[in-house]
Amino acid sequence: MTISANELEAARARHIEVTEDTLSVDLQDGRTIAVPLAWYPRLTHGTSKERKHWRLIGQGEGIHWPDLDEDVSVVSLLAGRASRESQQSFQRWLDHRAKHRKKPRS
């Protein structure tokens, strides 16, 4: 199945659901796209609360998770593209996250 450029441009997200292993995006045209959560390491390493805190950007052209500094475009999902973040960038993010994670109170 091929997707035309017009279909890609017209595709807009309306709702998101993230489980332990899947990112599902409901589109305004009635389709649902489901991809492995492993495609997006920041989402994989996020807590359930962080994954639930998302917002649509660009009138549904993409999804942003502010707590995880992650953005995913609908076009990338439709094209079957996983995160293109470099391993070095991801490791810096993990290191920063570990350094700034709140320690439990005694």
N, CA, C and O atoms as a GROMACS GRO file, in nm:
protein
  424
    1MET      N    1   0.083  -0.117   0.000
    1MET     CA    2   0.000   0.000   0.000
    1MET      C    3   0.088   0.124   0.000
    1MET      O    4   0.182   0.134   0.080
    2THR      N    5   0.060   0.217  -0.087
    2THR     CA    6   0.134   0.342  -0.090
    2THR      C    7   0.045   0.454  -0.039
    2THR      O    8  -0.078   0.447  -0.047
    3ILE      N    9   0.108   0.555   0.013
    3ILE     CA   10   0.038   0.670   0.068
    3ILE      C   11   0.081   0.793  -0.010
    3ILE      O   12   0.200   0.820  -0.023
    4SER      N   13  -0.014   0.866  -0.064
    4SER     CA   14   0.018   0.986  -0.141
    4SER      C   15   0.061   1.100  -0.049
    4SER      O   16   0.032   1.099   0.070
    5ALA      N   17   0.130   1.197  -0.108
    5ALA     CA   18   0.174   1.315  -0.032
    5ALA      C   19   0.054   1.389   0.025
    5ALA      O   20   0.061   1.441   0.136
    6ASN      N   21  -0.056   1.394  -0.050
    6ASN     CA   22  -0.177   1.461   0.000
    6ASN      C   23  -0.234   1.391   0.122
    6ASN      O   24  -0.278   1.456   0.216
    7GLU      N   25  -0.232   1.259   0.121
    7GLU     CA   26  -0.282   1.183   0.237
    7GLU      C   27  -0.194   1.209   0.359
    7GLU      O   28  -0.245   1.222   0.471
    8LEU      N   29  -0.063   1.217   0.338
    8LEU     CA   30   0.028   1.243   0.449
    8LEU      C   31   0.004   1.382   0.507
    8LEU      O   32   0.000   1.399   0.629
    9GLU      N   33  -0.012   1.480   0.420
    9GLU     CA   34  -0.034   1.617   0.467
    9GLU      C   35  -0.168   1.632   0.537
    9GLU      O   36  -0.180   1.710   0.631
   10ALA      N   37  -0.269   1.558   0.493
   10ALA     CA   38  -0.403   1.570   0.549
   10ALA      C   39  -0.420   1.493   0.680
   10ALA      O   40  -0.514   1.521   0.755
   11ALA      N   41  -0.334   1.398   0.707
   11ALA     CA   42  -0.348   1.314   0.826
   11ALA      C   43  -0.323   1.397   0.952
   11ALA      O   44  -0.220   1.464   0.965
   12ARG      N   45  -0.417   1.391   1.044
   12ARG     CA   46  -0.407   1.464   1.170
   12ARG      C   47  -0.448   1.374   1.285
   12ARG      O   48  -0.544   1.296   1.274
   13ALA      N   49  -0.376   1.384   1.394
   13ALA     CA   50  -0.407   1.306   1.514
   13ALA      C   51  -0.522   1.372   1.589
   13ALA      O   52  -0.538   1.494   1.586
   14ARG      N   53  -0.600   1.289   1.658
   14ARG     CA   54  -0.706   1.344   1.745
   14ARG      C   55  -0.698   1.288   1.886
   14ARG      O   56  -0.744   1.352   1.981
   15HIS      N   57  -0.640   1.168   1.901
   15HIS     CA   58  -0.627   1.108   2.034
   15HIS      C   59  -0.507   1.013   2.035
   15HIS      O   60  -0.473   0.952   1.934
   16ILE      N   61  -0.445   1.003   2.150
   16ILE     CA   62  -0.325   0.920   2.168
   16ILE      C   63  -0.347   0.827   2.286
   16ILE      O   64  -0.409   0.864   2.386
   17GLU      N   65  -0.295   0.705   2.274
   17GLU     CA   66  -0.291   0.613   2.387
   17GLU      C   67  -0.155   0.544   2.387
   17GLU      O   68  -0.109   0.495   2.284
   18VAL      N   69  -0.093   0.543   2.503
   18VAL     CA   70   0.036   0.478   2.518
   18VAL      C   71   0.023   0.369   2.623
   18VAL      O   72  -0.016   0.396   2.737
   19THR      N   73   0.054   0.246   2.584
   19THR     CA   74   0.055   0.134   2.680
   19THR      C   75   0.200   0.100   2.709
   19THR      O   76   0.292   0.172   2.668
   20GLU      N   77   0.222  -0.009   2.779
   20GLU     CA   78   0.359  -0.051   2.812
   20GLU      C   79   0.440  -0.086   2.688
   20GLU      O   80   0.563  -0.082   2.692
   21ASP      N   81   0.373  -0.122   2.578
   21ASP     CA   82   0.449  -0.164   2.460
   21ASP      C   83   0.401  -0.107   2.327
   21ASP      O   84   0.458  -0.140   2.222
   22THR      N   85   0.297  -0.020   2.328
   22THR     CA   86   0.242   0.029   2.203
   22THR      C   87   0.206   0.177   2.211
   22THR      O   88   0.156   0.225   2.313
   23LEU      N   89   0.232   0.249   2.102
   23LEU     CA   90   0.182   0.385   2.083
   23LEU      C   91   0.072   0.377   1.980
   23LEU      O   92   0.097   0.337   1.866
   24SER      N   93  -0.050   0.414   2.018
   24SER     CA   94  -0.164   0.413   1.927
   24SER      C   95  -0.212   0.556   1.907
   24SER      O   96  -0.231   0.631   2.002
   25VAL      N   97  -0.232   0.591   1.780
   25VAL     CA   98  -0.276   0.726   1.746
   25VAL      C   99  -0.402   0.717   1.661
   25VAL      O  100  -0.402   0.659   1.553
   26ASP      N  101  -0.509   0.774   1.712
   26ASP     CA  102  -0.634   0.782   1.636
   26ASP      C  103  -0.629   0.908   1.551
   26ASP      O  104  -0.601   1.017   1.600
   27LEU      N  105  -0.655   0.891   1.421
   27LEU     CA  106  -0.653   1.004   1.330
   27LEU      C  107  -0.792   1.061   1.311
   27LEU      O  108  -0.892   0.993   1.336
   28GLN      N  109  -0.799   1.185   1.269
   28GLN     CA  110  -0.928   1.252   1.248
   28GLN      C  111  -1.010   1.185   1.138
   28GLN      O  112  -1.133   1.196   1.138
   29ASP      N  113  -0.943   1.114   1.046
   29ASP     CA  114  -1.018   1.049   0.936
   29ASP      C  115  -1.069   0.910   0.972
   29ASP      O  116  -1.124   0.840   0.887
   30GLY      N  117  -1.050   0.869   1.098
   30GLY     CA  118  -1.102   0.741   1.144
   30GLY      C  119  -1.000   0.629   1.152
   30GLY      O  120  -1.026   0.526   1.214
   31ARG      N  121  -0.884   0.647   1.092
   31ARG     CA  122  -0.780   0.544   1.101
   31ARG      C  123  -0.713   0.547   1.238
   31ARG      O  124  -0.714   0.649   1.307
   32THR      N  125  -0.655   0.434   1.275
   32THR     CA  126  -0.572   0.424   1.394
   32THR      C  127  -0.439   0.364   1.354
   32THR      O  128  -0.433   0.263   1.282
   33ILE      N  129  -0.332   0.427   1.399
   33ILE     CA  130  -0.197   0.377   1.373
   33ILE      C  131  -0.143   0.325   1.505
   33ILE      O  132  -0.150   0.394   1.606
   34ALA      N  133  -0.090   0.206   1.504
   34ALA     CA  134  -0.028   0.149   1.625
   34ALA      C  135   0.113   0.105   1.589
   34ALA      O  136   0.134   0.033   1.492
   35VAL      N  137   0.209   0.150   1.670
   35VAL     CA  138   0.349   0.115   1.647
   35VAL      C  139   0.411   0.070   1.779
   35VAL      O  140   0.362   0.104   1.886
   36PRO      N  141   0.520  -0.006   1.770
   36PRO     CA  142   0.586  -0.050   1.894
   36PRO      C  143   0.641   0.069   1.972
   36PRO      O  144   0.703   0.158   1.913
   37LEU      N  145   0.620   0.071   2.100
   37LEU     CA  146   0.673   0.178   2.184
   37LEU      C  147   0.826   0.181   2.177
   37LEU      O  148   0.887   0.286   2.194
   38ALA      N  149   0.886   0.066   2.152
   38ALA     CA  150   1.033   0.058   2.142
   38ALA      C  151   1.089   0.148   2.033
   38ALA      O  152   1.209   0.178   2.034
   39TRP      N  153   1.007   0.190   1.939
   39TRP     CA  154   1.052   0.283   1.835
   39TRP      C  155   1.091   0.418   1.894
   39TRP      O  156   1.166   0.493   1.832
   40TYR      N  157   1.040   0.449   2.012
   40TYR     CA  158   1.063   0.579   2.075
   40TYR      C  159   1.121   0.558   2.216
   40TYR      O  160   1.046   0.550   2.313
   41PRO      N  161   1.253   0.550   2.226
   41PRO     CA  162   1.316   0.518   2.355
   41PRO      C  163   1.278   0.610   2.470
   41PRO      O  164   1.267   0.566   2.584
   42ARG      N  165   1.259   0.738   2.442
   42ARG     CA  166   1.221   0.828   2.551
   42ARG      C  167   1.084   0.790   2.608
   42ARG      O  168   1.063   0.797   2.729
   43LEU      N  169   0.994   0.751   2.521
   43LEU     CA  170   0.863   0.706   2.570
   43LEU      C  171   0.877   0.576   2.647
   43LEU      O  172   0.812   0.556   2.749
   44THR      N  173   0.962   0.488   2.598
   44THR     CA  174   0.985   0.360   2.665
   44THR      C  175   1.037   0.382   2.807
   44THR      O  176   0.999   0.311   2.900
   45HIS      N  177   1.126   0.480   2.823
   45HIS     CA  178   1.185   0.507   2.954
   45HIS      C  179   1.101   0.599   3.041
   45HIS      O  180   1.134   0.621   3.157
   46GLY      N  181   0.995   0.652   2.987
   46GLY     CA  182   0.908   0.740   3.065
   46GLY      C  183   0.817   0.662   3.157
   46GLY      O  184   0.791   0.543   3.136
   47THR      N  185   0.770   0.730   3.257
   47THR     CA  186   0.672   0.670   3.347
   47THR      C  187   0.534   0.675   3.281
   47THR      O  188   0.514   0.746   3.182
   48SER      N  189   0.442   0.601   3.335
   48SER     CA  190   0.306   0.602   3.284
   48SER      C  191   0.248   0.744   3.290
   48SER      O  192   0.181   0.788   3.197
   49LYS      N  193   0.274   0.814   3.398
   49LYS     CA  194   0.226   0.951   3.415
   49LYS      C  195   0.286   1.042   3.308
   49LYS      O  196   0.215   1.124   3.249
   50GLU      N  197   0.416   1.029   3.282
   50GLU     CA  198   0.480   1.112   3.180
   50GLU      C  199   0.425   1.081   3.040
   50GLU      O  200   0.407   1.172   2.960
   51ARG      N  201   0.398   0.955   3.013
   51ARG     CA  202   0.345   0.916   2.882
   51ARG      C  203   0.203   0.968   2.861
   51ARG      O  204   0.163   0.996   2.749
   52LYS      N  205   0.127   0.979   2.969
   52LYS     CA  206  -0.011   1.028   2.960
   52LYS      C  207  -0.018   1.179   2.943
   52LYS      O  208  -0.122   1.233   2.906
   53HIS      N  209   0.092   1.248   2.971
   53HIS     CA  210   0.096   1.394   2.961
   53HIS      C  211   0.148   1.434   2.823
   53HIS      O  212   0.266   1.460   2.804
   54TRP      N  213   0.056   1.439   2.728
   54TRP     CA  214   0.089   1.474   2.590
   54TRP      C  215  -0.005   1.584   2.542
   54TRP      O  216  -0.109   1.610   2.602
   55ARG      N  217   0.035   1.646   2.432
   55ARG     CA  218  -0.053   1.743   2.368
   55ARG      C  219  -0.031   1.737   2.218
   55ARG      O  220   0.078   1.705   2.172
   56LEU      N  221  -0.135   1.769   2.144
   56LEU     CA  222  -0.124   1.773   1.998
   56LEU      C  223  -0.056   1.904   1.959
   56LEU      O  224  -0.078   2.007   2.021
   57ILE      N  225   0.026   1.897   1.857
   57ILE     CA  226   0.092   2.017   1.805
   57ILE      C  227   0.061   2.029   1.656
   57ILE      O  228   0.033   1.930   1.588
   58GLY      N  229   0.067   2.152   1.606
   58GLY     CA  230   0.043   2.174   1.464
   58GLY      C  231  -0.093   2.128   1.418
   58GLY      O  232  -0.106   2.069   1.311
   59GLN      N  233  -0.197   2.154   1.498
   59GLN     CA  234  -0.334   2.113   1.466
   59GLN      C  235  -0.345   1.963   1.441
   59GLN      O  236  -0.422   1.917   1.356
   60GLY      N  237  -0.266   1.887   1.517
   60GLY     CA  238  -0.272   1.741   1.508
   60GLY      C  239  -0.169   1.680   1.415
   60GLY      O  240  -0.171   1.559   1.392
   61GLU      N  241  -0.077   1.761   1.363
   61GLU     CA  242   0.029   1.708   1.277
   61GLU      C  243   0.130   1.626   1.356
   61GLU      O  244   0.203   1.544   1.301
   62GLY      N  245   0.132   1.648   1.487
   62GLY     CA  246   0.226   1.575   1.571
   62GLY      C  247   0.181   1.572   1.715
   62GLY      O  248   0.079   1.631   1.752
   63ILE      N  249   0.259   1.501   1.795
   63ILE     CA  250   0.232   1.485   1.938
   63ILE      C  251   0.358   1.526   2.013
   63ILE      O  252   0.469   1.493   1.972
   64HIS      N  253   0.338   1.597   2.124
   64HIS     CA  254   0.450   1.641   2.206
   64HIS      C  255   0.430   1.592   2.349
   64HIS      O  256   0.321   1.606   2.406
   65TRP      N  257   0.535   1.535   2.407
   65TRP     CA  258   0.537   1.494   2.547
   65TRP      C  259   0.635   1.586   2.618
   65TRP      O  260   0.756   1.564   2.612
   66PRO      N  261   0.585   1.691   2.686
   66PRO     CA  262   0.676   1.789   2.747
   66PRO      C  263   0.767   1.731   2.855
   66PRO      O  264   0.882   1.773   2.866
   67ASP      N  265   0.718   1.637   2.933
   67ASP     CA  266   0.800   1.580   3.041
   67ASP      C  267   0.915   1.494   2.988
   67ASP      O  268   1.013   1.470   3.058
   68LEU      N  269   0.901   1.448   2.865
   68LEU     CA  270   1.003   1.360   2.806
   68LEU      C  271   1.079   1.428   2.692
   68LEU      O  272   1.170   1.369   2.634
   69ASP      N  273   1.043   1.552   2.661
   69ASP     CA  274   1.103   1.626   2.551
   69ASP      C  275   1.102   1.543   2.423
   69ASP      O  276   1.204   1.531   2.354
   70GLU      N  277   0.986   1.487   2.392
   70GLU     CA  278   0.970   1.399   2.275
   70GLU      C  279   0.861   1.454   2.184
   70GLU      O  280   0.756   1.497   2.230
   71ASP      N  281   0.888   1.451   2.055
   71ASP     CA  282   0.791   1.488   1.953
   71ASP      C  283   0.784   1.377   1.850
   71ASP      O  284   0.886   1.323   1.808
   72VAL      N  285   0.662   1.342   1.810
   72VAL     CA  286   0.641   1.240   1.707
   72VAL      C  287   0.543   1.298   1.607
   72VAL      O  288   0.436   1.347   1.644
   73SER      N  289   0.578   1.292   1.478
   73SER     CA  290   0.488   1.343   1.375
   73SER      C  291   0.401   1.231   1.320
   73SER      O  292   0.442   1.115   1.316
   74VAL      N  293   0.281   1.268   1.279
   74VAL     CA  294   0.190   1.172   1.217
   74VAL      C  295   0.250   1.120   1.087
   74VAL      O  296   0.238   1.001   1.056
   75VAL      N  297   0.316   1.207   1.012
   75VAL     CA  298   0.380   1.165   0.886
   75VAL      C  299   0.481   1.054   0.912
   75VAL      O  300   0.486   0.956   0.837
   76SER      N  301   0.562   1.068   1.018
   76SER     CA  302   0.660   0.963   1.051
   76SER      C  303   0.591   0.832   1.087
   76SER      O  304   0.637   0.725   1.048
   77LEU      N  305   0.483   0.841   1.161
   77LEU     CA  306   0.408   0.720   1.197
   77LEU      C  307   0.355   0.651   1.072
   77LEU      O  308   0.368   0.530   1.057
   78LEU      N  309   0.294   0.728   0.984
   78LEU     CA  310   0.238   0.671   0.861
   78LEU      C  311   0.347   0.613   0.771
   78LEU      O  312   0.323   0.515   0.699
   79ALA      N  313   0.465   0.673   0.774
   79ALA     CA  314   0.575   0.624   0.692
   79ALA      C  315   0.648   0.507   0.756
   79ALA      O  316   0.735   0.446   0.694
   80GLY      N  317   0.612   0.474   0.881
   80GLY     CA  318   0.677   0.362   0.949
   80GLY      C  319   0.818   0.393   0.995
   80GLY      O  320   0.904   0.305   0.999
   81ARG      N  321   0.842   0.521   1.030
   81ARG     CA  322   0.976   0.563   1.075
   81ARG      C  323   0.983   0.571   1.226
   81ARG      O  324   0.904   0.640   1.291
   82ALA      N  325   1.078   0.501   1.281
   82ALA     CA  326   1.104   0.507   1.424
   82ALA      C  327   1.183   0.634   1.456
   82ALA      O  328   1.221   0.708   1.365
   83SER      N  329   1.208   0.659   1.583
   83SER     CA  330   1.286   0.774   1.625
   83SER      C  331   1.421   0.773   1.554
   83SER      O  332   1.484   0.669   1.536
   84ARG      N  333   1.464   0.890   1.517
   84ARG     CA  334   1.595   0.904   1.451
   84ARG      C  335   1.697   0.968   1.544
   84ARG      O  336   1.802   1.015   1.500
   85GLU      N  337   1.666   0.972   1.672
   85GLU     CA  338   1.758   1.030   1.769
   85GLU      C  339   1.884   0.946   1.776
   85GLU      O  340   1.879   0.823   1.779
   86SER      N  341   1.998   1.013   1.779
   86SER     CA  342   2.125   0.940   1.786
   86SER      C  343   2.141   0.877   1.922
   86SER      O  344   2.082   0.921   2.021
   87GLN      N  345   2.221   0.774   1.927
   87GLN     CA  346   2.248   0.704   2.053
   87GLN      C  347   2.315   0.799   2.152
   87GLN      O  348   2.287   0.792   2.272
   88GLN      N  349   2.402   0.888   2.104
   88GLN     CA  350   2.470   0.984   2.192
   88GLN      C  351   2.371   1.083   2.253
   88GLN      O  352   2.378   1.113   2.372
   89SER      N  353   2.278   1.132   2.172
   89SER     CA  354   2.178   1.225   2.222
   89SER      C  355   2.088   1.157   2.325
   89SER      O  356   2.058   1.214   2.430
   90PHE      N  357   2.046   1.036   2.294
   90PHE     CA  358   1.961   0.963   2.387
   90PHE      C  359   2.035   0.937   2.519
   90PHE      O  360   1.975   0.949   2.626
   91GLN      N  361   2.162   0.902   2.513
   91GLN     CA  362   2.239   0.876   2.634
   91GLN      C  363   2.253   1.004   2.718
   91GLN      O  364   2.244   0.999   2.840
   92ARG      N  365   2.275   1.119   2.652
   92ARG     CA  366   2.280   1.246   2.726
   92ARG      C  367   2.148   1.271   2.797
   92ARG      O  368   2.145   1.316   2.912
   93TRP      N  369   2.036   1.243   2.728
   93TRP     CA  370   1.905   1.261   2.788
   93TRP      C  371   1.888   1.169   2.909
   93TRP      O  372   1.840   1.213   3.014
   94LEU      N  373   1.928   1.043   2.896
   94LEU     CA  374   1.919   0.949   3.009
   94LEU      C  375   2.004   0.996   3.127
   94LEU      O  376   1.960   0.992   3.242
   95ASP      N  377   2.126   1.041   3.097
   95ASP     CA  378   2.216   1.090   3.204
   95ASP      C  379   2.156   1.211   3.274
   95ASP      O  380   2.158   1.220   3.397
   96HIS      N  381   2.103   1.304   3.197
   96HIS     CA  382   2.039   1.423   3.254
   96HIS      C  383   1.919   1.384   3.339
   96HIS      O  384   1.897   1.439   3.448
   97ARG      N  385   1.843   1.292   3.290
   97ARG     CA  386   1.724   1.244   3.361
   97ARG      C  387   1.762   1.181   3.495
   97ARG      O  388   1.700   1.208   3.597
   98ALA      N  389   1.865   1.096   3.493
   98ALA     CA  390   1.909   1.030   3.616
   98ALA      C  391   1.963   1.131   3.717
   98ALA      O  392   1.941   1.119   3.838
   99LYS      N  393   2.033   1.230   3.667
   99LYS     CA  394   2.094   1.332   3.753
   99LYS      C  395   1.988   1.419   3.821
   99LYS      O  396   2.005   1.460   3.936
  100HIS      N  397   1.879   1.446   3.750
  100HIS     CA  398   1.777   1.536   3.801
  100HIS      C  399   1.654   1.467   3.858
  100HIS      O  400   1.558   1.532   3.900
  101ARG      N  401   1.657   1.336   3.860
  101ARG     CA  402   1.543   1.262   3.918
  101ARG      C  403   1.536   1.290   4.067
  101ARG      O  404   1.636   1.288   4.138
  102LYS      N  405   1.416   1.318   4.112
  102LYS     CA  406   1.398   1.350   4.253
  102LYS      C  407   1.425   1.228   4.338
  102LYS      O  408   1.380   1.117   4.307
  103LYS      N  409   1.499   1.249   4.445
  103LYS     CA  410   1.526   1.141   4.539
  103LYS      C  411   1.413   1.134   4.640
  103LYS      O  412   1.361   1.237   4.684
  104PRO      N  413   1.374   1.012   4.678
  104PRO     CA  414   1.266   0.998   4.778
  104PRO      C  415   1.305   1.060   4.909
  104PRO      O  416   1.422   1.053   4.950
  105ARG      N  417   1.208   1.120   4.978
  105ARG     CA  418   1.235   1.180   5.108
  105ARG      C  419   1.247   1.071   5.214
  105ARG      O  420   1.178   0.969   5.208
  106SER      N  421   1.337   1.093   5.309
  106SER     CA  422   1.358   0.997   5.418
  106SER      C  423   1.258   1.016   5.527
  106SER      O  424   1.261   0.944   5.627
   0.00000   0.00000   0.00000
